[in-house]
Amino acid sequence: MHLTTLLLALALLWPPSAPMRSPSAPPVALTWPLGPPRPEIVRGWEPPAGPYAAGHRGLDLAAPVGAPVRAAASGVVTFAGHVAGRGVLTLTLPGTGDPPLRTTYEPVEPLVAAGTKVTRGDPVATLAPPPTGGAGAPGAAGAAHCPESCLHWGLLRGDAYLNPLLLLRQGPSRLLPVTGFSR
């Protein structure tokens, strides 16, 4: 990832006019919506050049059909239904700025209804079979997607898609010694 892209993403996540945390609360941190173990990322986040340009506005995580999908953060289910023949669930994360962050999950069969408050890690859906035919479906013309079933997991602030990995708990960072370097 280029430094400019990272800085832009961070600016979108933490705008000065709407901080993501209060002085006593830690910043929001996401957790994997599948697993354990940690799911395989089949396709990573690829930001589009413009609002209607090609790109990949989330992560594709490998999992079998029927796998439980868990809330990546605590929040309120703001949509649970079907869009273009796919089951979709949207979770809004209160206290994450204005507009608040939202996580999306598809294709799923929602287990909770809109308006339900959930805690990070709660089961919210099961992974549905991949859609057949149409853009983005396996084998569809011009849109190679997951070779097997997968969960598309997105993160948004308003209309801006963000990389969920930026807020994912990855464990503590460590600096390692640099070896094999000579002046």
C-alpha positions in Angstrom: 0.0 0.0 0.0 1.4 3.4 -0.9 1.9 5.9 1.9 -0.5 8.3 0.2 -3.3 5.7 0.2 -2.7 4.9 3.8 -2.7 8.5 4.9 -5.9 9.1 2.9 -7.6 6.1 4.5 -6.5 7.2 8.0 -7.8 10.7 7.3 -11.2 9.2 6.3 -11.3 7.1 9.5 -10.3 9.8 11.9 -11.6 13.2 10.8 -10.6 16.0 13.1 -14.2 17.3 13.4 -15.5 13.9 14.5 -13.1 11.8 16.5 -13.7 8.1 16.6 -13.3 7.8 20.4 -14.0 9.7 23.5 -11.1 10.4 25.9 -11.9 7.4 28.1 -12.8 4.9 25.3 -10.3 3.0 23.1 -10.7 3.4 19.3 -13.0 0.9 17.6 -11.3 -2.3 16.6 -12.8 -4.9 14.4 -12.4 -8.7 14.7 -12.6 -11.3 12.0 -16.2 -12.1 11.1 -15.3 -15.7 10.4 -13.3 -18.3 12.4 -11.3 -19.2 14.3 -9.0 -20.0 12.7 -8.3 -16.8 10.8 -10.0 -17.0 7.4 -8.0 -17.0 4.2 -8.3 -13.7 2.3 -9.2 -14.8 -1.3 -9.2 -11.3 -2.6 -8.0 -8.1 -0.9 -9.2 -4.6 -0.9 -8.5 -2.6 -4.1 -9.7 1.0 -3.9 -11.3 2.3 -7.1 -9.9 5.3 -8.9 -13.3 7.0 -8.7 -16.8 6.5 -7.4 -17.9 4.4 -10.4 -14.6 2.9 -11.3 -13.6 -0.8 -11.1 -12.1 -2.0 -7.8 -12.8 -4.3 -5.0 -14.6 -2.5 -2.1 -14.0 -5.0 0.7 -12.3 -8.4 1.5 -13.3 -11.8 0.3 -12.9 -14.4 3.0 -12.9 -18.1 2.2 -15.5 -20.2 4.1 -17.9 -23.0 3.5 -21.6 -22.4 2.9 -23.4 -22.4 6.2 -20.4 -21.1 8.2 -21.4 -18.7 11.0 -20.8 -15.1 10.3 -20.1 -13.0 13.4 -20.4 -9.3 14.1 -16.9 -7.7 13.5 -17.7 -5.0 16.1 -20.5 -4.1 18.5 -23.3 -2.1 16.9 -26.8 -2.0 15.5 -28.1 -4.0 12.6 -29.4 -1.4 10.1 -30.1 -3.7 7.2 -30.8 -7.4 7.0 -32.4 -8.6 3.7 -31.8 -9.1 0.0 -30.2 -6.9 -2.6 -30.0 -8.0 -6.2 -30.7 -11.6 -5.2 -28.0 -11.7 -2.4 -28.5 -11.8 1.3 -26.9 -8.7 2.8 -26.4 -7.6 6.4 -25.2 -4.1 7.5 -24.0 -3.3 11.0 -23.7 0.4 12.0 -21.1 1.1 14.7 -22.3 3.9 17.1 -19.7 6.3 18.5 -17.4 6.0 15.5 -17.8 9.5 14.1 -20.3 11.3 11.8 -21.2 9.5 9.7 -20.6 6.4 11.7 -18.7 3.4 10.3 -20.7 0.5 8.9 -19.6 -3.1 8.2 -21.3 -5.1 5.5 -21.5 -8.9 4.9 -22.7 -10.8 1.8 -23.9 -13.3 0.6 -25.5 -14.3 3.9 -28.7 -15.5 5.4 -29.3 -13.0 8.3 -30.0 -14.4 11.7 -31.0 -11.1 13.2 -33.4 -8.3 12.1 -32.8 -4.6 11.5 -32.8 -2.8 14.8 -31.1 -5.6 16.7 -28.1 -4.5 19.0 -25.2 -7.0 18.8 -21.9 -7.4 20.5 -18.6 -8.1 18.7 -18.4 -11.8 18.1 -22.2 -12.4 18.2 -23.5 -14.7 15.4 -25.5 -12.5 12.9 -25.8 -14.6 9.8 -24.7 -17.8 8.0 -22.8 -17.8 4.8 -25.1 -18.3 1.8 -24.2 -20.1 -1.4 -22.6 -17.9 -4.1 -25.2 -16.3 -6.4 -25.6 -17.9 -9.8 -25.3 -15.8 -13.0 -25.0 -12.0 -13.1 -22.0 -9.8 -12.4 -19.7 -11.0 -9.7 -20.9 -14.6 -9.8 -18.5 -17.5 -10.3 -18.0 -17.9 -14.1 -19.8 -14.6 -15.0 -18.4 -12.8 -17.9 -15.9 -10.1 -16.9 -16.2 -10.7 -13.2 -14.1 -13.5 -11.7 -14.9 -13.8 -8.1 -14.2 -16.4 -5.5 -13.4 -19.9 -6.9 -15.4 -21.4 -4.0 -17.8 -19.9 -1.5 -16.7 -16.8 0.3 -17.9 -13.9 2.5 -17.5 -10.4 1.0 -16.8 -8.1 4.0 -16.9 -4.4 3.6 -16.3 -1.3 5.7 -17.8 2.2 4.9 -18.0 5.7 6.3 -20.8 7.4 4.5 -20.4 6.5 0.8 -16.6 6.0 1.1 -15.4 2.3 1.1 -12.5 1.6 3.5 -10.2 -1.3 4.0 -11.4 -3.4 7.0 -7.8 -4.5 7.7 -7.0 -1.0 8.9 -9.2 -1.5 12.0 -8.7 -5.3 12.4 -7.1 -6.5 15.7 -3.8 -8.1 14.5 -2.2 -8.4 17.8 0.7 -6.4 19.2 3.3 -5.0 16.8 6.9 -5.9 17.3 10.1 -4.4 15.9 12.6 -7.0 14.8 16.3 -6.5 14.3 17.5 -5.8 10.8 20.0 -8.4 9.8 22.1 -8.8 6.7 22.4 -5.1 6.1 25.8 -3.5 5.5 26.8 0.1 4.9 
